Amino acid sequence: MTIFRRYPIALALVALLFAAPAFAAPAEKLTFETATGAHDFMVEVATTPEEREVGLMYRRSLAPDHGMLFDFGKVDDVAMWMENTYVALDMAFVGADGKVTRIEENAEPLSTRIISSGGPVKYVVELLAGTAKRIGLKPGDRVIHPKVGA
């Protein structure tokens, strides 16, 4: 008799542990202020190294008004990639002041190519590919979120 037959709760806890990365974090409102107006999104927030490492990996879809905010906690050069990420993304690199500094459009799914921030930033916002163009996002546009600029 295995331990899991004797202790079904242990089996359930082990299953939950392995399933945890697949669960999405609660979404929060984030707004981009662009020349075309204010554009609201619901984003998951990745603040820990573990959350930032996983990001949007393994997702097979992403709603047009959803994304992820990566908070690095300090201003630094940032490198991103698309390994194990099945959805093409736009990445907005954002300074500590909440201003977009650079945009990487249509990052290729599953690519291990390094995508550089191009300078020091504190945040990255990942959105469905095509979103930056659709909302007219440009460097200098502002991000509004309780964590950004705090």
N, C-alpha and C positions, 0 to 999 in steps of 0.2 A: 504494500500500500504506500503510495507516495504521500508526501506532505500535503499536496494540494487536494487529494481525496479526503484526507483527514481534516483539513482546515480550508474549507471552501472560501472563507473570508480572505485568507491569505492569497488565494488564486485571484479573487476579485481585485485586491489591492495591487497585485503585480500587474494585472491587465490594465488597471487605471494608470499606473505609473508609466507604462509604455505608451498609452494612448494620450497622455497629457500634452505632448507637443502638438498634437493635431487640434486641440481645442483653441478656439480663438479667444483673445482677451476682449473684455468689454470695449466697445467703440465709444470714442469721444468726438465731439465736433471740432473740426479744424476749418478755418476759412482762409482762402487766398484772396487778397485784394489786388485786382489787376486793372488795366485800362478799360476792360470790358465789364467791370463790376466786381461784386463779391461772389465767390463761389464756395459753397459749403460742401464738406466731405465728412464722412464718419471714418475715423482712423483708430486702429489699435496702436498703443504706445509701447515701444520697446525701449526699456531703460537699463536692464541688466545685461551684462555680457552674454548670458545665455539667450535672452530674448532677442538681442541684436544679431547673434550668430544664426539663429533659425529664421528670423524675419518672416517673409512670405513663402519660404521654401515649402515644397510639397503641395501647395494649393493648386488645384486644377482650374479654378476660375476666380475672378474678382469682380465684384459689382462696380459699375461705372462711377459710383459716388462713394466708394470705399478705398481705403489704403492703409498705410502704416507710417507712423512718425517714429523715427529713430532719434533718441535723445542720448548723445554721447557724454553728457555731463561736463564737458570741457571743450574749449576751442582747440582744434587740431586738424591736420590734414587727414582726410578720411578716404579709405578705399573700400569699394563695394564690388560685388560680383553677383552672378545669376546662377551659380551652381545649385542644382536641385530646385530651381524655380521654374515652373512650367508656364507661367503667364508672362508675356512681354510687358515691361514696365517703363514708365517715365520716372526719373529720379530728379527731385529738386533739392539741391544742396543749399543749406540755409545758415547764415551767420548767427551769432549770438544775439544780434539786434532784431532778428526775425525777417531780415531781407534775403530774398533769393539771390545767391551769388552765381550759380551755374545750373544748367538743366541738361540732363542726359536723356534724350528721347529714344523711345523704342529699344530699350536694352534687350538683347537677344536671350530668349529663354535657354537655360541649361549651359550658358557660356561660362567659362572660367576666366574670361578676359577681365582684367582689373579695370574698374571704372573709378577714376580719381576725382576727388572734389575740386581739384584745380587750385586749392588754397585752403586756408584754415576755415572750418565751419564747426558748428555745434550740433546741427540737426540735418537729417535727410528725410524727405517725404517721398514715399513710393506710391505711385498711382498707376492705374491701368494705362498701357501705352495708348497714345493719342490724346490723352487728357490735357497735357500741356498746350498742345496746339489748339484743341477745342475751346479752352478757356482763355487763350491768348497769354499764357504765362510767360513772363520775361524776367531776366535778371533785374533786380531792383524792386520787384513786386514784394508785397508783404504777406507774411504768414501770421495768422491770429490763432492762438491756442494758449491755454493757461500755462503750459510748460515753456513755451517759446518766449524768449526775452526775460524769463524769470531769473 
